[in-house]
Amino acid sequence: MSGVQAPRPRVTDVSRPYWEAARAHRLELQRCDDCGEWIFYPRQVCSECLSPALSWHPMSGRGSVYSYTVLHSPPHPGFIDQLPLIVAIVELEEGPHLTTNLTGIDPAAVTIGLPVTVCFDDLDEQTTLVKFQPADPAAIAAT
């Protein structure tokens, strides 16, 4: 154990609804009310059309691995106990892409297109991280 705490997310007025939903074990993302673009990470205006008309929507939590990398060296001393750390881009069924961590899988078993589902890591009473795990852990164990 490293004894150093991994950095916690910086919660802002804009990102607060995302983190509050995560704390309640829900995945919610912003969507532009004008052009329909999904927004992640939370912003004040749409990255596509610059509209400030954004609203929060519940997501299914189902998706697939779009891309990933495996970290064998910690990006911060607080992550040393989590190595190897799988950082992935997950494409949700609804379309948006999230940068996240994969858990519950050996890095050698991760593949592009792997079906995943959201899970939540309660770090403490204030902080819950959104992560993803294999949708069918038994299928991974069998490979």
Short mmCIF file of the C-alpha atoms (twelve columns), coordinates in Angstrom:
data_MODEL
# 
_entry.id   MODEL 
# 
loop_
_atom_site.group_PDB 
_atom_site.id 
_atom_site.type_symbol 
_atom_site.label_atom_id 
_atom_site.label_alt_id 
_atom_site.label_comp_id 
_atom_site.label_asym_id 
_atom_site.label_seq_id 
_atom_site.Cartn_x 
_atom_site.Cartn_y 
_atom_site.Cartn_z 
_atom_site.pdbx_PDB_model_num 
ATOM 1   C CA . MET A 1   0.000   0.000   0.000   1 
ATOM 2   C CA . SER A 2   1.426   3.370   -1.012  1 
ATOM 3   C CA . GLY A 3   -0.053  5.445   1.822   1 
ATOM 4   C CA . VAL A 4   -0.690  8.267   -0.662  1 
ATOM 5   C CA . GLN A 5   -4.309  8.990   -1.573  1 
ATOM 6   C CA . ALA A 6   -5.193  9.102   -5.251  1 
ATOM 7   C CA . PRO A 7   -6.493  12.500  -6.370  1 
ATOM 8   C CA . ARG A 8   -10.224 13.024  -5.991  1 
ATOM 9   C CA . PRO A 9   -12.394 14.590  -8.701  1 
ATOM 10  C CA . ARG A 10  -12.744 18.352  -8.553  1 
ATOM 11  C CA . VAL A 11  -16.473 18.991  -8.281  1 
ATOM 12  C CA . THR A 12  -17.651 22.274  -9.794  1 
ATOM 13  C CA . ASP A 13  -21.096 23.821  -10.128 1 
ATOM 14  C CA . VAL A 14  -21.199 22.481  -13.694 1 
ATOM 15  C CA . SER A 15  -20.120 18.912  -12.827 1 
ATOM 16  C CA . ARG A 16  -22.018 18.631  -9.522  1 
ATOM 17  C CA . PRO A 17  -25.127 16.911  -11.049 1 
ATOM 18  C CA . TYR A 18  -22.877 14.222  -12.585 1 
ATOM 19  C CA . TRP A 19  -21.145 13.505  -9.265  1 
ATOM 20  C CA . GLU A 20  -24.404 13.610  -7.289  1 
ATOM 21  C CA . ALA A 21  -25.933 11.049  -9.658  1 
ATOM 22  C CA . ALA A 22  -22.829 8.860   -9.321  1 
ATOM 23  C CA . ARG A 23  -23.104 9.073   -5.538  1 
ATOM 24  C CA . ALA A 24  -26.667 7.713   -5.916  1 
ATOM 25  C CA . HIS A 25  -25.319 4.962   -8.235  1 
ATOM 26  C CA . ARG A 26  -26.877 6.465   -11.347 1 
ATOM 27  C CA . LEU A 27  -25.151 7.428   -14.574 1 
ATOM 28  C CA . GLU A 28  -26.444 10.714  -15.987 1 
ATOM 29  C CA . LEU A 29  -25.006 12.781  -18.826 1 
ATOM 30  C CA . GLN A 30  -25.779 16.126  -20.383 1 
ATOM 31  C CA . ARG A 31  -27.447 16.456  -23.749 1 
ATOM 32  C CA . CYS A 32  -27.863 19.582  -25.836 1 
ATOM 33  C CA . ASP A 33  -31.523 20.548  -26.097 1 
ATOM 34  C CA . ASP A 34  -30.862 22.309  -29.416 1 
ATOM 35  C CA . CYS A 35  -28.740 19.907  -31.484 1 
ATOM 36  C CA . GLY A 36  -29.030 16.648  -29.510 1 
ATOM 37  C CA . GLU A 37  -25.267 16.221  -28.968 1 
ATOM 38  C CA . TRP A 38  -24.284 14.201  -25.881 1 
ATOM 39  C CA . ILE A 39  -21.850 16.012  -23.612 1 
ATOM 40  C CA . PHE A 40  -19.135 14.383  -21.482 1 
ATOM 41  C CA . TYR A 41  -17.342 15.706  -19.405 1 
ATOM 42  C CA . PRO A 42  -19.929 18.248  -18.122 1 
ATOM 43  C CA . ARG A 43  -19.746 21.676  -19.724 1 
ATOM 44  C CA . GLN A 44  -21.606 24.979  -19.634 1 
ATOM 45  C CA . VAL A 45  -22.251 24.993  -23.392 1 
ATOM 46  C CA . CYS A 46  -22.594 22.374  -26.110 1 
ATOM 47  C CA . SER A 47  -19.253 21.500  -27.699 1 
ATOM 48  C CA . GLU A 48  -20.995 21.051  -31.069 1 
ATOM 49  C CA . CYS A 49  -23.259 24.113  -31.431 1 
ATOM 50  C CA . LEU A 50  -22.251 26.246  -28.399 1 
ATOM 51  C CA . SER A 51  -25.816 26.328  -27.079 1 
ATOM 52  C CA . PRO A 52  -26.142 26.794  -23.314 1 
ATOM 53  C CA . ALA A 53  -29.396 24.758  -23.375 1 
ATOM 54  C CA . LEU A 54  -28.161 21.520  -21.781 1 
ATOM 55  C CA . SER A 55  -30.152 19.053  -19.700 1 
ATOM 56  C CA . TRP A 56  -29.294 15.933  -17.708 1 
ATOM 57  C CA . HIS A 57  -30.478 12.479  -18.810 1 
ATOM 58  C CA . PRO A 58  -30.257 9.020   -17.223 1 
ATOM 59  C CA . MET A 59  -28.159 6.546   -19.201 1 
ATOM 60  C CA . SER A 60  -28.599 2.777   -19.473 1 
ATOM 61  C CA . GLY A 61  -25.081 2.120   -18.202 1 
ATOM 62  C CA . ARG A 62  -24.526 -0.438  -20.970 1 
ATOM 63  C CA . GLY A 63  -21.877 -0.080  -23.614 1 
ATOM 64  C CA . SER A 64  -18.744 -1.526  -25.153 1 
ATOM 65  C CA . VAL A 65  -15.019 -0.879  -25.040 1 
ATOM 66  C CA . TYR A 66  -14.187 1.557   -27.839 1 
ATOM 67  C CA . SER A 67  -10.485 1.871   -26.965 1 
ATOM 68  C CA . TYR A 68  -8.244  1.208   -23.979 1 
ATOM 69  C CA . THR A 69  -4.739  1.281   -22.596 1 
ATOM 70  C CA . VAL A 70  -3.140  -0.458  -19.643 1 
ATOM 71  C CA . LEU A 71  -1.008  1.605   -17.280 1 
ATOM 72  C CA . HIS A 72  1.839   -0.291  -15.631 1 
ATOM 73  C CA . SER A 73  3.348   2.851   -14.133 1 
ATOM 74  C CA . PRO A 74  1.169   5.059   -11.909 1 
ATOM 75  C CA . PRO A 75  0.192   8.515   -13.184 1 
ATOM 76  C CA . HIS A 76  0.243   9.593   -9.504  1 
ATOM 77  C CA . PRO A 77  1.669   7.793   -6.428  1 
ATOM 78  C CA . GLY A 78  -1.883  7.277   -5.133  1 
ATOM 79  C CA . PHE A 79  -2.611  4.864   -7.996  1 
ATOM 80  C CA . ILE A 80  0.248   2.440   -7.311  1 
ATOM 81  C CA . ASP A 81  -2.043  -0.035  -5.520  1 
ATOM 82  C CA . GLN A 82  -4.373  -0.107  -8.552  1 
ATOM 83  C CA . LEU A 83  -1.758  -1.238  -11.087 1 
ATOM 84  C CA . PRO A 84  -2.141  -2.439  -13.704 1 
ATOM 85  C CA . LEU A 85  -4.801  0.225   -14.293 1 
ATOM 86  C CA . ILE A 86  -7.078  -0.122  -17.318 1 
ATOM 87  C CA . VAL A 87  -8.098  3.253   -18.752 1 
ATOM 88  C CA . ALA A 88  -10.797 2.884   -21.392 1 
ATOM 89  C CA . ILE A 89  -13.087 4.818   -23.647 1 
ATOM 90  C CA . VAL A 90  -16.514 3.229   -23.376 1 
ATOM 91  C CA . GLU A 91  -19.135 3.819   -26.055 1 
ATOM 92  C CA . LEU A 92  -22.531 3.793   -24.373 1 
ATOM 93  C CA . GLU A 93  -25.547 2.247   -26.119 1 
ATOM 94  C CA . GLU A 94  -26.988 5.753   -26.389 1 
ATOM 95  C CA . GLY A 95  -23.913 6.908   -28.324 1 
ATOM 96  C CA . PRO A 96  -21.691 9.045   -26.090 1 
ATOM 97  C CA . HIS A 97  -18.128 8.063   -25.233 1 
ATOM 98  C CA . LEU A 98  -16.770 8.212   -21.674 1 
ATOM 99  C CA . THR A 99  -13.188 7.983   -20.484 1 
ATOM 100 C CA . THR A 100 -13.226 5.688   -17.458 1 
ATOM 101 C CA . ASN A 101 -11.560 2.753   -15.742 1 
ATOM 102 C CA . LEU A 102 -12.357 -0.913  -16.307 1 
ATOM 103 C CA . THR A 103 -12.516 -3.151  -13.265 1 
ATOM 104 C CA . GLY A 104 -13.135 -6.838  -12.635 1 
ATOM 105 C CA . ILE A 105 -11.114 -8.057  -15.601 1 
ATOM 106 C CA . ASP A 106 -7.563  -9.122  -16.304 1 
ATOM 107 C CA . PRO A 107 -5.967  -6.598  -18.676 1 
ATOM 108 C CA . ALA A 108 -5.058  -9.424  -21.071 1 
ATOM 109 C CA . ALA A 109 -8.764  -10.274 -21.459 1 
ATOM 110 C CA . VAL A 110 -9.858  -6.778  -22.539 1 
ATOM 111 C CA . THR A 111 -10.826 -6.490  -26.208 1 
ATOM 112 C CA . ILE A 112 -12.251 -3.750  -28.385 1 
ATOM 113 C CA . GLY A 113 -16.023 -4.251  -28.506 1 
ATOM 114 C CA . LEU A 114 -16.162 -6.015  -25.122 1 
ATOM 115 C CA . PRO A 115 -19.664 -5.493  -23.662 1 
ATOM 116 C CA . VAL A 116 -19.472 -3.615  -20.355 1 
ATOM 117 C CA . THR A 117 -21.827 -2.239  -17.752 1 
ATOM 118 C CA . VAL A 118 -21.479 0.632   -15.322 1 
ATOM 119 C CA . CYS A 119 -20.436 0.048   -11.726 1 
ATOM 120 C CA . PHE A 120 -19.730 2.486   -8.936  1 
ATOM 121 C CA . ASP A 121 -16.731 2.751   -6.621  1 
ATOM 122 C CA . ASP A 122 -17.657 4.473   -3.351  1 
ATOM 123 C CA . LEU A 123 -14.356 5.962   -2.204  1 
ATOM 124 C CA . ASP A 124 -15.883 7.665   0.831   1 
ATOM 125 C CA . GLU A 125 -19.132 9.355   1.873   1 
ATOM 126 C CA . GLN A 126 -18.562 12.220  -0.564  1 
ATOM 127 C CA . THR A 127 -16.949 10.594  -3.581  1 
ATOM 128 C CA . THR A 128 -18.145 7.860   -5.916  1 
ATOM 129 C CA . LEU A 129 -16.331 7.072   -9.150  1 
ATOM 130 C CA . VAL A 130 -18.057 5.811   -12.279 1 
ATOM 131 C CA . LYS A 131 -16.290 2.722   -13.622 1 
ATOM 132 C CA . PHE A 132 -17.199 -0.116  -15.957 1 
ATOM 133 C CA . GLN A 133 -16.945 -3.894  -15.682 1 
ATOM 134 C CA . PRO A 134 -17.555 -6.768  -18.095 1 
ATOM 135 C CA . ALA A 135 -21.271 -7.226  -18.745 1 
ATOM 136 C CA . ASP A 136 -20.793 -10.996 -18.483 1 
ATOM 137 C CA . PRO A 137 -17.939 -11.755 -16.063 1 
ATOM 138 C CA . ALA A 138 -18.473 -15.508 -16.578 1 
ATOM 139 C CA . ALA A 139 -17.699 -15.170 -20.287 1 
ATOM 140 C CA . ILE A 140 -14.411 -13.438 -19.440 1 
ATOM 141 C CA . ALA A 141 -13.489 -16.075 -16.852 1 
ATOM 142 C CA . ALA A 142 -14.055 -18.774 -19.473 1 
ATOM 143 C CA . THR A 143 -11.584 -17.242 -21.945 1 
# 
